[in-house]
Amino acid sequence: GGIDVSKDVDFPRWYQQVLTRSDMLEYYDVSGCYIVRPLAYFVWQQIQEFFDAGIRSLGVKNCYFPMFVSSKVLEREKDHIEGFAPEVAWVTRAGSTELAEPIAIRPTSETVMYPYFAKWIRSHRDLPLKINQWCSVVRWEFKNPQPFLRTREFLWQEGHCAYMTEKEAMVEVYDVLTLYRRIYEELLAVPVIEGEKSSKEKFAGGVATTTVEGFIAATGRGIQGATSHYLGQNFSKMLNIVVQDPEDSGADRPKLHVHQTSWGLSTRTIGVMVMTHGDDQGLVMPPRVAETQVIIIPCGLTAKHSDEDRRAVSDACLNVEARLRAVGVRAESDLRELYTPGQKFNHWEVRGVPLRVEIGPKDLEKNSVLTARRDTFAKAPMSLDGLESSVQLMLLTIQNDMLAKARKTFDERVKIVLDWSEFVPVLNSKCLALIPWCEREVCEDQIKTRSSRDSLGDEPEDEKAPSMGAKSLCLPSKQPTNPPIVHGETKCIQCGENAKRYALFGRSY
């Protein structure tokens, strides 16, 4: 069950093999749907625990709304539904009875929830209203499905909040974005760039979208990590979510429309993690989200060893496992009889277990064990005395090293481009481009068209492949200062209009 294609040679097949052979995921008989197996679901649960604690401290409460939405409700916010219409799945029949009115399955829940916000929010005392739900949504994509990255049903959380003022709403938009960044960086050891989406790429029906953008080095493509939206008063005006002005005490007090936010993060996180850290041996799991952090394997036993020697070694394995578990390390011993140590090494390497501990008769004589890191394959002896803290420290080191390594790659592959002639060559070298940009939608369309034409030499573009033309990934919060953008002087590299900010452009998933 090893991996027989190289990540550098055939990335799509490598990804597929790593997911299936590590037991993370299984293909399903409905196209575009996949089975999330325990190894991957454990990662999702770690994300859930971290995020739930984070939003609880922001005063957000969990709840659950139905997955079905009537067509008349779904179609109330025109811009919003236009963005989702092509992907909405409809239930038209129950048993053999045609439904009088087809019912949609939620692609997202703004239109499911907000009519009830209008009912529940009566006065400023009912604000802020802050809720979140963990659920699955369905978007019937016809593009190429990719496990975790683009699937017809996926698991996610969606938070929805209503505030009296824009200022309060914006504070929350960024508080949640920070939690998303921390999930990627602290749990998954994946670096991201925070920023704002262009008007073309922002959420359908919203005012502004903030995002954390990741990068898949193997393909040189950007990938949206999670988004946090300021919806303004668009939905509250459409659905009449209002409160009376608390500042005004007259009989005909003006009604104020509430300011809303929504934000979501999905199981796409798992795919980004696998693509970032995996290698030709399989998965490489960051310790914080690894179901098994340490695998203990008996080694060095030969035919000349007695049963007593064997028992001493397996007892030592179980003893180390118990000691590590007692301090909260997720350790397991692999004492399966019919497998050689080499076969066991391979089994756990494919599954990405961060640290292997080998114990044999010679190690016991020296009162030590041999450790092997999954991320670097570095081997080192470790004393049995104080083993607990040594292992905990090593897991922490692995976690930090994995993020540092991925960040170094990301940083090296983001290039400042000040002239259009360099734009496509930078993309073709599997990099992202930071460009002085005018932020106009028409310019963004031109960039996409020109960059796909220039790079393809007019070959027809394959609809199913990820888009070849570049799109804007975000306007980064941390703007480059060398060279700075001089307002009224610096020009957009594509159209020559005045540049407003640096924008991150790239091919993307």
Disulfide bonds with the S-S distance in Angstrom:
none
